[in-house]
Amino acid sequence: MSSETFPDAGPAHLYALPCGVDFAEGLVAGLRARFGDQGPEAMARVTVYLGTNRMRRRVRDIFDQGPATLLPRLRLITDLALDPMGPELPLPVAPLRRRLELTQLVARLIEAQPDLAPRAALYDLSDSLAGLMDEMQGEGVSPDDIAGLDVTDLSGHWARSLQFLNIVNIWFGPDAAPDREARQRMAVERLIATWAETPPEDPVIVAGSTGSRGATALFLDAVARQDKGAVVLPGVDMDQPQDVWERLDEALAAEDHPQFRFRRILRMLEMEAAELRLWHGTPAPSPARNRLVSLSLRPAPVTDQWRDEGPGLGDLGPATEGLTLLEAPSPRMEAETIALRMRAAVDEGKTVALVTPDRMLTRQVSAALDRWDLVADDSAGVPLPLTPPGRFLRLVAEAMGERPGPSAILSLLKHPLCHSGHDRGPHVRRANELELELRKKGIAFPKAAQLREWAIETAGSKPGRINWADWLCHALDMIPNDAIRPLSEHLKCHIELAEYLAAGPEAEGSGQLWDKDAGRKARKTCETLAEHAEASGEMGIRDYRALFIGVFRNEEVRNPDTGHPQVLIRGTLEARVQGADLTILASMNEGSWPEAPPADPWLNRKMRAQAGLLLPERRIGLSAHDYQQAVAVREVWITRSTRSSDSETVPSRWINRLTNLLEGLPEQGGRAALAEMRARGADWLARATALSVAQARVPPAPRPSPRPPLSARPDKLSVTAIRTLIRDPYAIYARNVLRLRSLDPLTSSPDAALRGTVLHEVFEKFLKEGIAPADPRAKARLMAVTEEVLEAQCPWPTVRRLWIARIVRISDWFLTTEAARQKLATPRHFEIDGSARMEDLNFTLTAQADRIDEGPEGLHIYDYKTGAPPTKSQQKTFEKQLLLEAAMAERGGFDKAGAGRVAGASYIGLAGKGTTVDAPLDEIPPAQVWAQLRELIARWQEPERGYSARMAMMSDKDRSDYDHLSRFGEWDFSQEARGEDVG
């Protein structure tokens, strides 16, 4: 076939640009060379089909650099799916609508087969099924082809999968509205039929596509066969021998090769690689490197080719002159080194592009660039769920259908978009005050009445708090329950609640929720979801939440104006578009580059091959082609980390091939070249390490023992604090001298403290009713009281049943021992406060006794323990709570109980089967205990005595609330505490 428009073409009009050539620049140079001298209208008559919007913008920018000319018509290959081609070819169904329709089918599947997947995977399964349908329609695979697959020797899962796939047949019928991929193939087939009768009168060029999808390959074939059509392939290996091209005919063995797709296009056009022509004479930056990389990527077996063709490469120094190999010990150091090199490139006036599919690494590099206030131009943008409006809408969605706890409420209130309709200052202050109140009260699920009560209590000193609390209560009332509703109603409730919270109590509208690029993108996504909501039917709130987050996860927000023009971060697809002075190929490890193929729940590899669908190796082949193109530019860094966060990594197969080839060619300087590549990387790694390591070594902190002035030392402690004073004096210093209090947990949990409070209340309430322990009704009443208290105090049903079972287990023991206790004395006082003062030492001891009984022989003091009670030996030295309470009682410290002899004191252990441990009053009588206390307090009033950290902890594993303040860990127990006077 010959053509005046493309006289240099072979049998078909198929051209190539070699690896390493800036494709956009080479394409424009070829267009100018072919059409620039034919008059200004010649270029305007050309139609160029490109692969991506970014490539189209780049081509336009290169034309804008001059000289002046009319632009060709620049279109996207995917735009063919939207071409109006007559009423018999309807426009495609929106992708979201098709996914919502599939969601209903997958929901029924999960209901019928719960073992297939969890309900939360509903949208992900729908998305993968939609992707399979797109692939089937693009590759021309019918449902009959799928149904005819032989699965007799496969597991039952795949047979079940084929059975389910029959339900998607309705979208493959002649009357079904096509989705975008099906419409693309229909449009291409219609175009081919039209050109068969009326060939295009003006030049048509397809540039930059590898033809990896079936419909695109058909389009390339049709264009290349036209007299005025041409296809320009990117990154063709012009050094690959003919026998290697012939090895690529077997898809199962060669689809992971970077040139496999080009071989398929050549066979489709009945051409050989030798018949390919260059689109333009733009030379490759490093032809020697292209030959080296080409040999390293030969399909298996390759050893004989390396041995035979390796010597023909000549001196390998020029081929690796611009190559640097960085092998960092960790992803963090890899990111730090990359960031340092990018910063240096800016000073050198170079454009640097980081190319990697590893989004975690790009975020680490972006964070490292913050050190120099550099913001990279990131082509991937930010996932919509990670933007401020995306996070806010996610938080609102997670509260829907739930009883929001303090964490959920405060996450919403403290989000920057909450109350953004007007002044946020008072709102932030009230949110912080509410947080302190919730921490103090330990409310698991705050109710409107509790919030209003808190606001009313301080209404006089905190004006405006009542209105703010009413606004918050109304927002909580707006949270929908977990009912089955249409998607449109869920979305409406969701948006109304989000806008109400974003506006604030005294503003209309939606605050700043929908402002800026991220807000506009979020609003558009919500509007698109509302537009197609009727396609999804009814669902529960959890299904809605999974669907909503799944839809947002597929969207990204790009802001092209924020990045530095010299610092670029690109995915492997975007890297084909724009050249750079320095290209960094990062995270070159197996699993990252190439990425591991995603799991396919519908078809395995063998079934895909039988059906004619794309194999998982296709992704690997595309990644290999991206690598071969990117590594061929003039200056390249190849980086990887030798370890991930939890294990050693495996180098990318292509890096292994390249290094092995260089190692095997010592006579051509391969080993020396590889050593120089690694040395260049090690040099930059050393610089980054020096930058990230503190230059001056900070000595570890000594074990503290602060000595505050006597006037600042505590003059009042509780009996429980005496134990702390003995074991960890530093905690007393921090709490009572520095006035530092640890915050209570934000979210109440069924921990030991709450269990103790609840069980105390159970037994106190039971005993106050006065039922005799020996009464046959006593056990039933004890369990009834338990149910009442736990229903009010324990909002976790599972924990509630566990604690009820615990009391059932010890109820008989408790009633039996309680009968014995009541024979000695009668319960009179519960949770009774007391204090005793040492006037000469200016010190007051306080206590709250759980229970004091009065009997003929004197007072009996009891303390409930939900854990193991302290032993008698522990009480003698450290655990002096009961002994001190007995000493206080004999001195009339408990006013309501009066002064009197203490006949006994015991711990009532409620753990296990129950136990009672008596205080050793016979060994250490109250008078002796009081004398010991006086001696202890007097010693703490000596100026030279310091509050040493962790003086006598019960166990090395015990933790204090103030370990971080004392910098425990920089010192250990072998170090003596060093006294230090503090003001």
KAKAFEN-V288820 format. One record per helix or strand of 3 or more residues. SS is the DSSP state (hx for helix, st for strand). FROM is the first residue (numbers start at 1). LEN is the number of residues. If there is no record, write none. Layout:
# KAKAFEN-V288820
ss from len
SS FROM LEN
SS FROM LEN
This chain:
# KAKAFEN-V288820
ss from len
st 14 5
hx 23 13
hx 40 5
st 47 4
hx 53 12
st 73 4
hx 77 6
hx 95 18
hx 119 21
hx 143 5
hx 156 16
hx 180 18
st 204 4
hx 214 11
st 229 8
hx 242 6
hx 251 4
hx 260 9
hx 273 3
hx 287 10
hx 303 11
hx 318 3
st 323 6
hx 331 17
st 352 4
hx 359 14
st 376 3
hx 384 3
hx 388 12
hx 406 8
hx 425 17
hx 448 10
hx 465 14
hx 487 17
hx 516 16
hx 533 3
hx 541 13
st 564 7
hx 574 3
st 582 4
hx 605 7
hx 617 14
st 636 6
hx 653 11
hx 666 3
hx 670 23
st 704 5
hx 710 3
st 716 3
hx 719 9
hx 729 9
hx 752 17
hx 778 16
hx 797 28
st 826 13
st 843 13
st 858 8
hx 872 6
hx 881 10
st 902 8
st 915 4
hx 926 15
hx 963 4
st 978 5
